[in-house]
């Protein structure tokens, strides 16, 4: 092993708000020192303010997704209701046949809820 993953950083317009969204989704404590960088303690997720941020598109490549997170849940319907209440947007529903659904977080990053 050469090194240990320190953080997976997501560019966004409002790091504190996006960190709060992910804290509700996967747990962790938001650590915000008022800078352009906010971390979600207890995870490897971090959030970085970017001027003129443009969210990725799904499924097009006009603004490629570049990366996404897969979140395992016990029940897709329950998980969907919870992330939508937090401000996520449903991008694609495979009708449960594939075992996952694609959402965008409040800053537009795609993530999937996957059946555990």
C-alpha positions in Angstrom: 0.0 0.0 0.0 1.4 3.4 -1.0 -1.0 5.5 1.0 -4.4 5.7 2.8 -7.4 7.5 1.3 -7.8 10.8 3.2 -10.9 12.1 1.6 -13.2 11.9 -1.4 -14.0 15.5 -2.1 -17.2 16.8 -3.9 -17.1 20.2 -5.6 -20.2 22.2 -4.8 -21.5 25.7 -4.3 -22.4 25.3 -0.6 -20.1 22.9 1.3 -21.8 23.1 4.6 -25.3 22.4 3.2 -24.0 19.4 1.1 -22.1 18.1 4.1 -25.3 18.2 6.2 -27.2 16.3 3.4 -24.6 13.5 3.4 -24.4 13.5 7.3 -28.1 12.6 7.2 -27.6 10.0 4.4 -24.5 8.1 5.7 -23.8 9.5 9.2 -20.8 11.5 10.4 -20.4 14.9 12.0 -20.0 18.1 9.9 -16.7 19.8 10.6 -16.9 23.4 9.2 -14.2 25.9 10.1 -15.8 28.6 7.8 -13.4 28.0 5.0 -14.0 26.7 1.5 -13.6 23.1 2.7 -16.0 21.1 5.0 -15.4 17.6 6.1 -17.8 14.9 7.3 -15.9 13.4 10.3 -16.3 9.6 10.6 -16.2 9.2 6.8 -13.8 10.0 4.0 -16.2 12.6 2.4 -15.2 16.2 2.1 -16.9 19.2 0.3 -15.1 22.0 -1.5 -16.6 25.3 -2.7 -16.1 26.0 -6.3 -16.8 29.3 -8.1 -19.2 28.9 -11.0 -20.0 25.3 -10.1 -21.9 23.4 -12.8 -23.5 20.1 -11.7 -22.9 16.9 -13.7 -25.8 15.7 -15.9 -27.4 12.3 -15.9 -27.2 10.3 -18.1 -25.7 12.7 -20.7 -22.1 13.7 -20.9 -22.5 17.5 -21.4 -21.3 17.8 -17.8 -19.9 14.2 -17.1 -20.6 12.7 -13.7 -16.9 11.7 -13.3 -17.7 9.7 -10.1 -20.7 8.7 -8.0 -21.4 7.0 -4.6 -23.3 3.8 -4.1 -25.2 3.7 -0.8 -26.6 0.3 0.4 -30.0 0.5 2.0 -32.3 -2.2 3.4 -35.3 -1.1 1.4 -35.2 1.0 -1.8 -38.7 2.5 -1.3 -37.9 3.6 2.3 -34.5 4.9 1.3 -36.0 6.8 -1.6 -38.5 8.5 0.6 -35.8 9.5 3.0 -33.4 11.0 0.5 -36.1 12.9 -1.3 -37.1 14.4 2.0 -33.5 15.5 2.4 -33.5 17.3 -0.9 -32.3 14.7 -3.4 -33.8 14.4 -6.8 -34.7 11.0 -8.5 -32.9 10.8 -11.8 -33.6 7.2 -12.9 -35.8 4.4 -11.4 -35.1 1.0 -12.8 -38.4 -0.2 -11.3 -36.5 -2.2 -8.7 -35.5 -4.8 -11.3 -31.8 -3.9 -11.2 -31.7 -3.3 -7.5 -30.7 0.4 -7.6 -32.0 3.8 -8.2 -30.1 6.9 -9.3 -30.5 10.3 -7.5 -28.8 13.7 -7.5 -27.8 15.3 -4.2 -28.8 18.9 -3.7 -25.7 20.1 -5.6 -26.5 17.8 -8.5 -24.0 15.0 -7.9 -25.3 11.6 -8.9 -25.5 8.8 -6.3 -27.2 5.5 -6.2 -29.3 3.7 -3.5 -28.6 0.0 -3.9 -30.6 -2.8 -2.4 -28.5 -4.4 0.4 
